[in-house]
Structures are given as C-alpha cells and as structure tokens.
Amino acid sequence: MSTIEVNGKTIELDEHGNMVDPTLWDEDVARTLADMDEKFIGELTQEHFDVLNYLRDQYFNNNQNQPMERQILKDMGKIWGKKISSKDMYKLFPFAPSKQGNRIAGLPYIARKGGY
C-alpha cells in the first residue's frame, strides 16, 4: 500500500494504485491519479470527467456496479448523443476505460479479463 497527498488529504492506495476509500475522491485527486499513470498522457478533459463521473455514479448508485466496456460505450453514447467506438474510448483511457477509468475515478480494483 502507498499514499498520496492531495490538497492536504492523505489518500491510501492499494497495490494496484486504486483508492482504498473512494469517498475521498474529487477532481483534484483524479488529476493526481492521472498524472501518476505512465500510460495516461495529457490533461483530463470534460469528456474524461463525464466518463469518470458516470463510473462513480454506477458504483455508488447502482449496487457498486463497475460496468464493462460495452456498457460504458453504450451509456456514454446516450449521454453524449452520438455513437462511441472502442477507439474513441481508448483515446481517453489508453489502458482500458473499465480498468484505468475506474482507477482514476477512485474506485476499487476489479480483476477481470477483457472489456466485453
């Protein structure tokens, strides 16, 4: 386990870099987690935060659901009002939206294969 400091808060991370307490998450924590990720390049945009907030909503308001990629694509397409491809989503989260996205969204690690 390790910790990070964000705006005076000490945040504990598990061995995968996921937050131990997802209730401590905010956008500054997300930026810090993204900056720590060698596979994440660039700044978090509104589209990133749309996905992160969607993932957090699913987790906190839908029985700790952590959707797989097909569901993320489908639901984000509805939110954005356009068809979203895997390629579009991997531009945002190159190391899998269902894994890297969950980690940057401050959610627990989930061990599973594939995105569908």
Biopython code that builds the backbone (N, CA, C, O; Angstrom):
import numpy as np
from Bio.PDB.StructureBuilder import StructureBuilder

atoms = [
    (1, "MET", "N", (0.838, -1.183, 0.000)),
    (1, "MET", "CA", (0.000, 0.000, 0.000)),
    (1, "MET", "C", (0.880, 1.243, 0.000)),
    (1, "MET", "O", (1.998, 1.249, 0.516)),
    (2, "SER", "N", (0.335, 2.278, -0.592)),
    (2, "SER", "CA", (1.042, 3.551, -0.625)),
    (2, "SER", "C", (0.027, 4.663, -0.375)),
    (2, "SER", "O", (-1.175, 4.415, -0.286)),
    (3, "THR", "N", (0.523, 5.875, -0.265)),
    (3, "THR", "CA", (-0.359, 7.021, -0.059)),
    (3, "THR", "C", (0.047, 8.146, -1.002)),
    (3, "THR", "O", (1.180, 8.223, -1.476)),
    (4, "ILE", "N", (-0.922, 9.009, -1.251)),
    (4, "ILE", "CA", (-0.662, 10.250, -1.977)),
    (4, "ILE", "C", (-1.240, 11.392, -1.152)),
    (4, "ILE", "O", (-2.154, 11.194, -0.352)),
    (5, "GLU", "N", (-0.706, 12.565, -1.353)),
    (5, "GLU", "CA", (-1.197, 13.771, -0.685)),
    (5, "GLU", "C", (-1.838, 14.662, -1.745)),
    (5, "GLU", "O", (-1.211, 14.991, -2.752)),
    (6, "VAL", "N", (-3.082, 15.045, -1.513)),
    (6, "VAL", "CA", (-3.776, 15.939, -2.440)),
    (6, "VAL", "C", (-4.525, 16.980, -1.612)),
    (6, "VAL", "O", (-5.427, 16.646, -0.844)),
    (7, "ASN", "N", (-4.144, 18.231, -1.776)),
    (7, "ASN", "CA", (-4.801, 19.336, -1.069)),
    (7, "ASN", "C", (-4.905, 19.079, 0.432)),
    (7, "ASN", "O", (-5.945, 19.331, 1.042)),
    (8, "GLY", "N", (-3.827, 18.579, 1.019)),
    (8, "GLY", "CA", (-3.809, 18.348, 2.459)),
    (8, "GLY", "C", (-4.454, 17.058, 2.912)),
    (8, "GLY", "O", (-4.458, 16.760, 4.106)),
    (9, "LYS", "N", (-5.006, 16.273, 1.974)),
    (9, "LYS", "CA", (-5.607, 14.978, 2.320)),
    (9, "LYS", "C", (-4.610, 13.878, 2.024)),
    (9, "LYS", "O", (-3.960, 13.879, 0.978)),
    (10, "THR", "N", (-4.491, 12.933, 2.955)),
    (10, "THR", "CA", (-3.686, 11.740, 2.714)),
    (10, "THR", "C", (-4.624, 10.653, 2.215)),
    (10, "THR", "O", (-5.598, 10.306, 2.883)),
    (11, "ILE", "N", (-4.328, 10.125, 1.050)),
    (11, "ILE", "CA", (-5.198, 9.137, 0.415)),
    (11, "ILE", "C", (-4.431, 7.836, 0.253)),
    (11, "ILE", "O", (-3.361, 7.799, -0.355)),
    (12, "GLU", "N", (-4.989, 6.778, 0.802)),
    (12, "GLU", "CA", (-4.355, 5.473, 0.749)),
    (12, "GLU", "C", (-4.711, 4.770, -0.555)),
    (12, "GLU", "O", (-5.862, 4.778, -0.991)),
    (13, "LEU", "N", (-3.693, 4.158, -1.172)),
    (13, "LEU", "CA", (-3.871, 3.405, -2.412)),
    (13, "LEU", "C", (-3.532, 1.940, -2.166)),
    (13, "LEU", "O", (-2.643, 1.624, -1.375)),
    (14, "ASP", "N", (-4.248, 1.048, -2.850)),
    (14, "ASP", "CA", (-3.927, -0.379, -2.741)),
    (14, "ASP", "C", (-2.744, -0.716, -3.643)),
    (14, "ASP", "O", (-2.155, 0.173, -4.259)),
    (15, "GLU", "N", (-2.400, -1.985, -3.720)),
    (15, "GLU", "CA", (-1.231, -2.406, -4.505)),
    (15, "GLU", "C", (-1.400, -2.183, -6.004)),
    (15, "GLU", "O", (-0.420, -2.255, -6.745)),
    (16, "HIS", "N", (-2.622, -1.915, -6.467)),
    (16, "HIS", "CA", (-2.882, -1.651, -7.885)),
    (16, "HIS", "C", (-2.951, -0.154, -8.192)),
    (16, "HIS", "O", (-3.108, 0.238, -9.348)),
    (17, "GLY", "N", (-2.835, 0.679, -7.159)),
    (17, "GLY", "CA", (-2.939, 2.123, -7.338)),
    (17, "GLY", "C", (-4.354, 2.645, -7.250)),
    (17, "GLY", "O", (-4.607, 3.809, -7.561)),
    (18, "ASN", "N", (-5.294, 1.788, -6.826)),
    (18, "ASN", "CA", (-6.685, 2.212, -6.649)),
    (18, "ASN", "C", (-6.878, 2.739, -5.232)),
    (18, "ASN", "O", (-6.227, 2.286, -4.290)),
    (19, "MET", "N", (-7.775, 3.694, -5.100)),
    (19, "MET", "CA", (-8.054, 4.267, -3.784)),
    (19, "MET", "C", (-8.711, 3.232, -2.871)),
    (19, "MET", "O", (-9.566, 2.457, -3.299)),
    (20, "VAL", "N", (-8.296, 3.237, -1.611)),
    (20, "VAL", "CA", (-8.899, 2.352, -0.621)),
    (20, "VAL", "C", (-10.266, 2.904, -0.204)),
    (20, "VAL", "O", (-11.208, 2.139, 0.000)),
    (21, "ASP", "N", (-10.373, 4.229, -0.078)),
    (21, "ASP", "CA", (-11.635, 4.872, 0.310)),
    (21, "ASP", "C", (-12.111, 5.775, -0.823)),
    (21, "ASP", "O", (-11.654, 6.913, -0.936)),
    (22, "PRO", "N", (-13.034, 5.278, -1.675)),
    (22, "PRO", "CA", (-13.468, 6.076, -2.832)),
    (22, "PRO", "C", (-14.227, 7.345, -2.475)),
    (22, "PRO", "O", (-14.437, 8.194, -3.341)),
    (23, "THR", "N", (-14.641, 7.495, -1.226)),
    (23, "THR", "CA", (-15.375, 8.709, -0.844)),
    (23, "THR", "C", (-14.455, 9.928, -0.736)),
    (23, "THR", "O", (-14.942, 11.056, -0.659)),
    (24, "LEU", "N", (-13.142, 9.723, -0.728)),
    (24, "LEU", "CA", (-12.188, 10.842, -0.636)),
    (24, "LEU", "C", (-11.884, 11.456, -1.998)),
    (24, "LEU", "O", (-11.143, 12.436, -2.079)),
    (25, "TRP", "N", (-12.446, 10.895, -3.072)),
    (25, "TRP", "CA", (-12.160, 11.323, -4.437)),
    (25, "TRP", "C", (-12.756, 12.691, -4.727)),
    (25, "TRP", "O", (-13.843, 13.024, -4.256)),
    (26, "ASP", "N", (-12.032, 13.473, -5.507)),
    (26, "ASP", "CA", (-12.568, 14.682, -6.129)),
    (26, "ASP", "C", (-11.769, 14.899, -7.418)),
    (26, "ASP", "O", (-10.895, 14.095, -7.742)),
    (27, "GLU", "N", (-12.053, 15.958, -8.142)),
    (27, "GLU", "CA", (-11.393, 16.158, -9.437)),
    (27, "GLU", "C", (-9.886, 16.359, -9.293)),
    (27, "GLU", "O", (-9.129, 15.956, -10.176)),
    (28, "ASP", "N", (-9.439, 16.972, -8.201)),
    (28, "ASP", "CA", (-8.000, 17.132, -7.988)),
    (28, "ASP", "C", (-7.332, 15.784, -7.743)),
    (28, "ASP", "O", (-6.213, 15.552, -8.199)),
    (29, "VAL", "N", (-8.013, 14.900, -7.028)),
    (29, "VAL", "CA", (-7.491, 13.544, -6.821)),
    (29, "VAL", "C", (-7.405, 12.836, -8.170)),
    (29, "VAL", "O", (-6.415, 12.160, -8.451)),
    (30, "ALA", "N", (-8.428, 12.984, -9.002)),
    (30, "ALA", "CA", (-8.419, 12.363, -10.326)),
    (30, "ALA", "C", (-7.221, 12.857, -11.140)),
    (30, "ALA", "O", (-6.544, 12.067, -11.797)),
    (31, "ARG", "N", (-6.967, 14.153, -11.094)),
    (31, "ARG", "CA", (-5.828, 14.704, -11.839)),
    (31, "ARG", "C", (-4.502, 14.122, -11.319)),
    (31, "ARG", "O", (-3.606, 13.809, -12.102)),
    (32, "THR", "N", (-4.393, 13.982, -10.004)),
    (32, "THR", "CA", (-3.182, 13.409, -9.414)),
    (32, "THR", "C", (-3.015, 11.958, -9.837)),
    (32, "THR", "O", (-1.916, 11.543, -10.207)),
    (33, "LEU", "N", (-4.095, 11.181, -9.787)),
    (33, "LEU", "CA", (-4.028, 9.773, -10.192)),
    (33, "LEU", "C", (-3.665, 9.649, -11.676)),
    (33, "LEU", "O", (-2.890, 8.772, -12.058)),
    (34, "ALA", "N", (-4.223, 10.524, -12.502)),
    (34, "ALA", "CA", (-3.895, 10.503, -13.936)),
    (34, "ALA", "C", (-2.429, 10.872, -14.152)),
    (34, "ALA", "O", (-1.751, 10.258, -14.977)),
    (35, "ASP", "N", (-1.937, 11.870, -13.418)),
    (35, "ASP", "CA", (-0.539, 12.283, -13.553)),
    (35, "ASP", "C", (0.421, 11.165, -13.149)),
    (35, "ASP", "O", (1.521, 11.061, -13.693)),
    (36, "MET", "N", (0.010, 10.338, -12.202)),
    (36, "MET", "CA", (0.850, 9.231, -11.727)),
    (36, "MET", "C", (0.880, 8.068, -12.711)),
    (36, "MET", "O", (1.763, 7.215, -12.636)),
    (37, "ASP", "N", (-0.068, 8.031, -13.622)),
    (37, "ASP", "CA", (-0.222, 6.894, -14.525)),
    (37, "ASP", "C", (0.652, 7.080, -15.763)),
    (37, "ASP", "O", (0.384, 7.951, -16.591)),
    (38, "GLU", "N", (1.695, 6.264, -15.888)),
    (38, "GLU", "CA", (2.604, 6.395, -17.031)),
    (38, "GLU", "C", (1.929, 6.076, -18.358)),
    (38, "GLU", "O", (2.447, 6.444, -19.413)),
    (39, "LYS", "N", (0.782, 5.399, -18.327)),
    (39, "LYS", "CA", (0.068, 5.058, -19.562)),
    (39, "LYS", "C", (-0.976, 6.110, -19.929)),
    (39, "LYS", "O", (-1.611, 6.018, -20.980)),
    (40, "PHE", "N", (-1.152, 7.112, -19.064)),
    (40, "PHE", "CA", (-2.108, 8.177, -19.343)),
    (40, "PHE", "C", (-1.327, 9.396, -19.786)),
    (40, "PHE", "O", (-0.422, 9.853, -19.087)),
    (41, "ILE", "N", (-1.678, 9.921, -20.951)),
    (41, "ILE", "CA", (-0.938, 11.050, -21.498)),
    (41, "ILE", "C", (-1.893, 12.219, -21.687)),
    (41, "ILE", "O", (-2.966, 12.067, -22.271)),
    (42, "GLY", "N", (-1.500, 13.377, -21.194)),
    (42, "GLY", "CA", (-2.302, 14.565, -21.405)),
    (42, "GLY", "C", (-3.080, 14.985, -20.178)),
    (42, "GLY", "O", (-2.910, 14.441, -19.087)),
    (43, "GLU", "N", (-3.935, 15.964, -20.384)),
    (43, "GLU", "CA", (-4.757, 16.529, -19.318)),
    (43, "GLU", "C", (-6.143, 15.895, -19.342)),
    (43, "GLU", "O", (-6.628, 15.470, -20.390)),
    (44, "LEU", "N", (-6.766, 15.839, -18.180)),
    (44, "LEU", "CA", (-8.152, 15.365, -18.127)),
    (44, "LEU", "C", (-9.069, 16.433, -18.717)),
    (44, "LEU", "O", (-8.997, 17.604, -18.346)),
    (45, "THR", "N", (-9.926, 16.013, -19.634)),
    (45, "THR", "CA", (-10.860, 16.917, -20.302)),
    (45, "THR", "C", (-12.265, 16.706, -19.740)),
    (45, "THR", "O", (-12.478, 15.847, -18.885)),
    (46, "GLN", "N", (-13.207, 17.487, -20.224)),
    (46, "GLN", "CA", (-14.598, 17.302, -19.813)),
    (46, "GLN", "C", (-15.087, 15.901, -20.177)),
    (46, "GLN", "O", (-15.843, 15.298, -19.415)),
    (47, "GLU", "N", (-14.669, 15.378, -21.326)),
    (47, "GLU", "CA", (-15.061, 14.017, -21.706)),
    (47, "GLU", "C", (-14.536, 12.990, -20.705)),
    (47, "GLU", "O", (-15.248, 12.055, -20.341)),
    (48, "HIS", "N", (-13.292, 13.164, -20.262)),
    (48, "HIS", "CA", (-12.759, 12.275, -19.232)),
    (48, "HIS", "C", (-13.646, 12.328, -17.980)),
    (48, "HIS", "O", (-14.038, 11.298, -17.432)),
    (49, "PHE", "N", (-13.948, 13.557, -17.545)),
    (49, "PHE", "CA", (-14.747, 13.694, -16.322)),
    (49, "PHE", "C", (-16.167, 13.169, -16.513)),
    (49, "PHE", "O", (-16.769, 12.672, -15.562)),
    (50, "ASP", "N", (-16.712, 13.270, -17.722)),
    (50, "ASP", "CA", (-18.017, 12.659, -17.984)),
    (50, "ASP", "C", (-17.959, 11.160, -17.722)),
    (50, "ASP", "O", (-18.849, 10.599, -17.082)),
    (51, "VAL", "N", (-16.905, 10.515, -18.220)),
    (51, "VAL", "CA", (-16.752, 9.064, -18.022)),
    (51, "VAL", "C", (-16.503, 8.757, -16.546)),
    (51, "VAL", "O", (-17.117, 7.847, -15.987)),
    (52, "LEU", "N", (-15.610, 9.509, -15.919)),
    (52, "LEU", "CA", (-15.287, 9.267, -14.506)),
    (52, "LEU", "C", (-16.522, 9.429, -13.624)),
    (52, "LEU", "O", (-16.775, 8.610, -12.741)),
    (53, "ASN", "N", (-17.285, 10.487, -13.868)),
    (53, "ASN", "CA", (-18.497, 10.702, -13.064)),
    (53, "ASN", "C", (-19.542, 9.627, -13.337)),
    (53, "ASN", "O", (-20.254, 9.213, -12.422)),
    (54, "TYR", "N", (-19.642, 9.171, -14.581)),
    (54, "TYR", "CA", (-20.545, 8.060, -14.918)),
    (54, "TYR", "C", (-20.137, 6.805, -14.145)),
    (54, "TYR", "O", (-20.985, 6.142, -13.549)),
    (55, "LEU", "N", (-18.837, 6.476, -14.153)),
    (55, "LEU", "CA", (-18.357, 5.289, -13.448)),
    (55, "LEU", "C", (-18.643, 5.389, -11.946)),
    (55, "LEU", "O", (-19.044, 4.411, -11.316)),
    (56, "ARG", "N", (-18.434, 6.566, -11.389)),
    (56, "ARG", "CA", (-18.702, 6.757, -9.951)),
    (56, "ARG", "C", (-20.200, 6.648, -9.662)),
    (56, "ARG", "O", (-20.601, 6.061, -8.657)),
    (57, "ASP", "N", (-21.021, 7.214, -10.543)),
    (57, "ASP", "CA", (-22.470, 7.107, -10.371)),
    (57, "ASP", "C", (-22.914, 5.650, -10.399)),
    (57, "ASP", "O", (-23.729, 5.228, -9.578)),
    (58, "GLN", "N", (-22.382, 4.890, -11.337)),
    (58, "GLN", "CA", (-22.725, 3.467, -11.424)),
    (58, "GLN", "C", (-22.328, 2.737, -10.146)),
    (58, "GLN", "O", (-23.074, 1.895, -9.647)),
    (59, "TYR", "N", (-21.158, 3.061, -9.624)),
    (59, "TYR", "CA", (-20.656, 2.384, -8.431)),
    (59, "TYR", "C", (-21.494, 2.740, -7.194)),
    (59, "TYR", "O", (-21.931, 1.858, -6.455)),
    (60, "PHE", "N", (-21.706, 4.028, -6.985)),
    (60, "PHE", "CA", (-22.379, 4.473, -5.756)),
    (60, "PHE", "C", (-23.895, 4.352, -5.808)),
    (60, "PHE", "O", (-24.527, 4.190, -4.764)),
    (61, "ASN", "N", (-24.497, 4.425, -6.995)),
    (61, "ASN", "CA", (-25.957, 4.440, -7.092)),
    (61, "ASN", "C", (-26.541, 3.218, -7.782)),
    (61, "ASN", "O", (-27.745, 3.164, -8.035)),
    (62, "ASN", "N", (-25.697, 2.235, -8.088)),
    (62, "ASN", "CA", (-26.175, 1.042, -8.777)),
    (62, "ASN", "C", (-25.474, -0.202, -8.209)),
    (62, "ASN", "O", (-24.887, -0.994, -8.945)),
    (63, "ASN", "N", (-25.552, -0.347, -6.888)),
    (63, "ASN", "CA", (-25.078, -1.578, -6.228)),
    (63, "ASN", "C", (-23.597, -1.867, -6.458)),
    (63, "ASN", "O", (-23.222, -3.023, -6.656)),
    (64, "GLN", "N", (-22.759, -0.851, -6.437)),
    (64, "GLN", "CA", (-21.315, -0.981, -6.658)),
    (64, "GLN", "C", (-20.984, -1.602, -8.019)),
    (64, "GLN", "O", (-19.993, -2.317, -8.168)),
    (65, "ASN", "N", (-21.834, -1.311, -9.004)),
    (65, "ASN", "CA", (-21.618, -1.786, -10.371)),
    (65, "ASN", "C", (-20.381, -1.117, -10.964)),
    (65, "ASN", "O", (-20.215, 0.099, -10.866)),
    (66, "GLN", "N", (-19.525, -1.915, -11.575)),
    (66, "GLN", "CA", (-18.388, -1.402, -12.331)),
    (66, "GLN", "C", (-18.538, -1.943, -13.749)),
    (66, "GLN", "O", (-18.078, -3.045, -14.050)),
    (67, "PRO", "N", (-19.189, -1.159, -14.628)),
    (67, "PRO", "CA", (-19.543, -1.657, -15.961)),
    (67, "PRO", "C", (-18.333, -2.010, -16.816)),
    (67, "PRO", "O", (-17.254, -1.430, -16.695)),
    (68, "MET", "N", (-18.564, -2.985, -17.680)),
    (68, "MET", "CA", (-17.545, -3.370, -18.648)),
    (68, "MET", "C", (-17.644, -2.427, -19.846)),
    (68, "MET", "O", (-18.567, -1.618, -19.933)),
    (69, "GLU", "N", (-16.699, -2.536, -20.754)),
    (69, "GLU", "CA", (-16.567, -1.548, -21.816)),
    (69, "GLU", "C", (-17.783, -1.415, -22.715)),
    (69, "GLU", "O", (-18.155, -0.301, -23.082)),
    (70, "ARG", "N", (-18.398, -2.503, -23.071)),
    (70, "ARG", "CA", (-19.568, -2.415, -23.942)),
    (70, "ARG", "C", (-20.646, -1.529, -23.322)),
    (70, "ARG", "O", (-21.254, -0.704, -24.004)),
    (71, "GLN", "N", (-20.873, -1.712, -22.021)),
    (71, "GLN", "CA", (-21.880, -0.902, -21.328)),
    (71, "GLN", "C", (-21.444, 0.557, -21.228)),
    (71, "GLN", "O", (-22.263, 1.465, -21.369)),
    (72, "ILE", "N", (-20.151, 0.780, -20.984)),
    (72, "ILE", "CA", (-19.642, 2.154, -20.927)),
    (72, "ILE", "C", (-19.864, 2.844, -22.277)),
    (72, "ILE", "O", (-20.337, 3.980, -22.319)),
    (73, "LEU", "N", (-19.528, 2.169, -23.373)),
    (73, "LEU", "CA", (-19.713, 2.747, -24.708)),
    (73, "LEU", "C", (-21.172, 3.080, -24.967)),
    (73, "LEU", "O", (-21.498, 4.160, -25.460)),
    (74, "LYS", "N", (-22.037, 2.150, -24.634)),
    (74, "LYS", "CA", (-23.479, 2.334, -24.853)),
    (74, "LYS", "C", (-24.016, 3.521, -24.045)),
    (74, "LYS", "O", (-24.719, 4.381, -24.575)),
    (75, "ASP", "N", (-23.674, 3.550, -22.770)),
    (75, "ASP", "CA", (-24.197, 4.608, -21.899)),
    (75, "ASP", "C", (-23.586, 5.973, -22.206)),
    (75, "ASP", "O", (-24.282, 6.987, -22.153)),
    (76, "MET", "N", (-22.297, 6.008, -22.527)),
    (76, "MET", "CA", (-21.689, 7.294, -22.866)),
    (76, "MET", "C", (-22.232, 7.800, -24.199)),
    (76, "MET", "O", (-22.359, 9.008, -24.394)),
    (77, "GLY", "N", (-22.552, 6.894, -25.112)),
    (77, "GLY", "CA", (-23.192, 7.301, -26.366)),
    (77, "GLY", "C", (-24.517, 8.006, -26.114)),
    (77, "GLY", "O", (-24.843, 8.990, -26.777)),
    (78, "LYS", "N", (-25.282, 7.493, -25.141)),
    (78, "LYS", "CA", (-26.554, 8.142, -24.776)),
    (78, "LYS", "C", (-26.296, 9.507, -24.141)),
    (78, "LYS", "O", (-26.983, 10.480, -24.451)),
    (79, "ILE", "N", (-25.313, 9.573, -23.260)),
    (79, "ILE", "CA", (-25.006, 10.826, -22.567)),
    (79, "ILE", "C", (-24.509, 11.880, -23.557)),
    (79, "ILE", "O", (-24.913, 13.040, -23.487)),
    (80, "TRP", "N", (-23.636, 11.475, -24.474)),
    (80, "TRP", "CA", (-23.056, 12.418, -25.430)),
    (80, "TRP", "C", (-23.902, 12.594, -26.685)),
    (80, "TRP", "O", (-23.643, 13.495, -27.483)),
    (81, "GLY", "N", (-24.906, 11.746, -26.867)),
    (81, "GLY", "CA", (-25.788, 11.865, -28.026)),
    (81, "GLY", "C", (-25.143, 11.494, -29.345)),
    (81, "GLY", "O", (-25.500, 12.033, -30.392)),
    (82, "LYS", "N", (-24.181, 10.563, -29.293)),
    (82, "LYS", "CA", (-23.529, 10.106, -30.529)),
    (82, "LYS", "C", (-22.989, 8.701, -30.299)),
    (82, "LYS", "O", (-22.813, 8.263, -29.162)),
    (83, "LYS", "N", (-22.732, 8.013, -31.393)),
    (83, "LYS", "CA", (-22.186, 6.656, -31.297)),
    (83, "LYS", "C", (-20.717, 6.741, -30.899)),
    (83, "LYS", "O", (-19.944, 7.503, -31.480)),
    (84, "ILE", "N", (-20.351, 5.955, -29.911)),
    (84, "ILE", "CA", (-18.984, 5.940, -29.397)),
    (84, "ILE", "C", (-18.350, 4.597, -29.751)),
    (84, "ILE", "O", (-18.953, 3.543, -29.548)),
    (85, "SER", "N", (-17.143, 4.645, -30.275)),
    (85, "SER", "CA", (-16.425, 3.405, -30.602)),
    (85, "SER", "C", (-15.408, 3.101, -29.501)),
    (85, "SER", "O", (-15.065, 3.963, -28.692)),
    (86, "SER", "N", (-14.940, 1.864, -29.493)),
    (86, "SER", "CA", (-13.870, 1.492, -28.565)),
    (86, "SER", "C", (-12.655, 2.384, -28.785)),
    (86, "SER", "O", (-11.990, 2.792, -27.833)),
    (87, "LYS", "N", (-12.378, 2.678, -30.042)),
    (87, "LYS", "CA", (-11.228, 3.529, -30.378)),
    (87, "LYS", "C", (-11.369, 4.906, -29.713)),
    (87, "LYS", "O", (-10.403, 5.440, -29.168)),
    (88, "ASP", "N", (-12.576, 5.473, -29.763)),
    (88, "ASP", "CA", (-12.827, 6.768, -29.108)),
    (88, "ASP", "C", (-12.523, 6.682, -27.613)),
    (88, "ASP", "O", (-11.880, 7.568, -27.050)),
    (89, "MET", "N", (-12.988, 5.615, -26.985)),
    (89, "MET", "CA", (-12.826, 5.467, -25.545)),
    (89, "MET", "C", (-11.365, 5.207, -25.171)),
    (89, "MET", "O", (-10.890, 5.673, -24.136)),
    (90, "TYR", "N", (-10.658, 4.458, -26.025)),
    (90, "TYR", "CA", (-9.244, 4.183, -25.750)),
    (90, "TYR", "C", (-8.363, 5.403, -25.989)),
    (90, "TYR", "O", (-7.241, 5.462, -25.486)),
    (91, "LYS", "N", (-8.859, 6.378, -26.752)),
    (91, "LYS", "CA", (-8.131, 7.648, -26.855)),
    (91, "LYS", "C", (-8.165, 8.370, -25.514)),
    (91, "LYS", "O", (-7.204, 9.037, -25.131)),
    (92, "LEU", "N", (-9.285, 8.229, -24.804)),
    (92, "LEU", "CA", (-9.411, 8.846, -23.484)),
    (92, "LEU", "C", (-8.662, 8.055, -22.417)),
    (92, "LEU", "O", (-7.959, 8.625, -21.583)),
    (93, "PHE", "N", (-8.821, 6.742, -22.457)),
    (93, "PHE", "CA", (-8.219, 5.855, -21.452)),
    (93, "PHE", "C", (-7.483, 4.729, -22.172)),
    (93, "PHE", "O", (-8.048, 3.655, -22.374)),
    (94, "PRO", "N", (-6.216, 4.964, -22.564)),
    (94, "PRO", "CA", (-5.488, 4.002, -23.384)),
    (94, "PRO", "C", (-5.274, 2.636, -22.738)),
    (94, "PRO", "O", (-4.991, 1.658, -23.429)),
    (95, "PHE", "N", (-5.408, 2.567, -21.424)),
    (95, "PHE", "CA", (-5.202, 1.295, -20.742)),
    (95, "PHE", "C", (-6.533, 0.754, -20.208)),
    (95, "PHE", "O", (-6.607, 0.263, -19.081)),
    (96, "ALA", "N", (-7.569, 0.851, -21.023)),
    (96, "ALA", "CA", (-8.905, 0.309, -20.773)),
    (96, "ALA", "C", (-9.759, 1.200, -19.866)),
    (96, "ALA", "O", (-9.425, 1.423, -18.703)),
    (97, "PRO", "N", (-10.856, 1.700, -20.415)),
    (97, "PRO", "CA", (-11.748, 2.553, -19.625)),
    (97, "PRO", "C", (-12.319, 1.843, -18.404)),
    (97, "PRO", "O", (-12.575, 2.481, -17.383)),
    (98, "SER", "N", (-12.520, 0.537, -18.496)),
    (98, "SER", "CA", (-13.103, -0.175, -17.354)),
    (98, "SER", "C", (-12.082, -0.444, -16.250)),
    (98, "SER", "O", (-12.467, -0.757, -15.124)),
    (99, "LYS", "N", (-10.797, -0.327, -16.549)),
    (99, "LYS", "CA", (-9.764, -0.521, -15.523)),
    (99, "LYS", "C", (-9.107, 0.811, -15.180)),
    (99, "LYS", "O", (-9.165, 1.262, -14.036)),
    (100, "GLN", "N", (-8.481, 1.440, -16.175)),
    (100, "GLN", "CA", (-7.815, 2.710, -15.945)),
    (100, "GLN", "C", (-8.836, 3.776, -15.534)),
    (100, "GLN", "O", (-8.581, 4.578, -14.635)),
    (101, "GLY", "N", (-9.987, 3.776, -16.197)),
    (101, "GLY", "CA", (-11.039, 4.733, -15.838)),
    (101, "GLY", "C", (-11.503, 4.553, -14.405)),
    (101, "GLY", "O", (-11.647, 5.527, -13.667)),
    (102, "ASN", "N", (-11.737, 3.308, -14.008)),
    (102, "ASN", "CA", (-12.153, 3.042, -12.625)),
    (102, "ASN", "C", (-11.095, 3.504, -11.629)),
    (102, "ASN", "O", (-11.426, 4.052, -10.578)),
    (103, "ARG", "N", (-9.824, 3.285, -11.960)),
    (103, "ARG", "CA", (-8.761, 3.680, -11.044)),
    (103, "ARG", "C", (-8.716, 5.199, -10.900)),
    (103, "ARG", "O", (-8.635, 5.712, -9.783)),
    (104, "ILE", "N", (-8.767, 5.922, -12.019)),
    (104, "ILE", "CA", (-8.728, 7.388, -11.965)),
    (104, "ILE", "C", (-10.011, 7.943, -11.339)),
    (104, "ILE", "O", (-10.006, 9.034, -10.768)),
    (105, "ALA", "N", (-11.103, 7.192, -11.447)),
    (105, "ALA", "CA", (-12.368, 7.591, -10.811)),
    (105, "ALA", "C", (-12.380, 7.287, -9.311)),
    (105, "ALA", "O", (-13.364, 7.557, -8.623)),
    (106, "GLY", "N", (-11.280, 6.724, -8.813)),
    (106, "GLY", "CA", (-11.166, 6.481, -7.378)),
    (106, "GLY", "C", (-11.884, 5.238, -6.892)),
    (106, "GLY", "O", (-12.155, 5.101, -5.699)),
    (107, "LEU", "N", (-12.195, 4.327, -7.812)),
    (107, "LEU", "CA", (-12.968, 3.137, -7.458)),
    (107, "LEU", "C", (-12.064, 1.944, -7.185)),
    (107, "LEU", "O", (-10.911, 1.924, -7.616)),
    (108, "PRO", "N", (-12.586, 0.943, -6.466)),
    (108, "PRO", "CA", (-11.771, -0.228, -6.132)),
    (108, "PRO", "C", (-11.317, -0.994, -7.372)),
    (108, "PRO", "O", (-11.961, -0.964, -8.421)),
    (109, "TYR", "N", (-10.189, -1.679, -7.217)),
    (109, "TYR", "CA", (-9.662, -2.534, -8.275)),
    (109, "TYR", "C", (-10.647, -3.664, -8.552)),
    (109, "TYR", "O", (-11.239, -4.235, -7.636)),
    (110, "ILE", "N", (-10.806, -3.970, -9.826)),
    (110, "ILE", "CA", (-11.659, -5.092, -10.207)),
    (110, "ILE", "C", (-10.841, -5.997, -11.132)),
    (110, "ILE", "O", (-10.321, -5.553, -12.156)),
    (111, "ALA", "N", (-10.741, -7.250, -10.758)),
    (111, "ALA", "CA", (-9.973, -8.221, -11.549)),
    (111, "ALA", "C", (-10.903, -8.934, -12.513)),
    (111, "ALA", "O", (-11.771, -9.704, -12.101)),
    (112, "ARG", "N", (-10.718, -8.678, -13.779)),
    (112, "ARG", "CA", (-11.477, -9.366, -14.815)),
    (112, "ARG", "C", (-10.739, -9.220, -16.120)),
    (112, "ARG", "O", (-9.897, -8.336, -16.281)),
    (113, "LYS", "N", (-11.060, -10.091, -17.048)),
    (113, "LYS", "CA", (-10.433, -10.068, -18.361)),
    (113, "LYS", "C", (-11.326, -9.345, -19.349)),
    (113, "LYS", "O", (-12.546, -9.288, -19.196)),
    (114, "GLY", "N", (-10.692, -8.803, -20.353)),
    (114, "GLY", "CA", (-11.446, -8.264, -21.486)),
    (114, "GLY", "C", (-12.358, -7.115, -21.141)),
    (114, "GLY", "O", (-12.516, -6.744, -19.978)),
    (115, "GLY", "N", (-12.955, -6.562, -22.173)),
    (115, "GLY", "CA", (-13.786, -5.392, -21.964)),
    (115, "GLY", "C", (-15.234, -5.629, -22.287)),
    (115, "GLY", "O", (-16.055, -4.723, -22.137)),
    (116, "TYR", "N", (-15.574, -6.821, -22.728)),
    (116, "TYR", "CA", (-16.944, -7.048, -23.104)),
    (116, "TYR", "C", (-17.537, -8.112, -22.227)),
    (116, "TYR", "O", (-18.708, -8.459, -22.384)),
]
sb = StructureBuilder()
sb.init_structure("model")
sb.init_model(0)
sb.init_chain("A")
sb.init_seg("    ")
for serial, (resi, resn, name, xyz) in enumerate(atoms, 1):
    if name == "N":
        sb.init_residue(resn, " ", resi, " ")
    sb.init_atom(name, np.array(xyz, "f"), 0.0, 1.0, " ", f" {name:<3s}", serial, name[0])
structure = sb.get_structure()
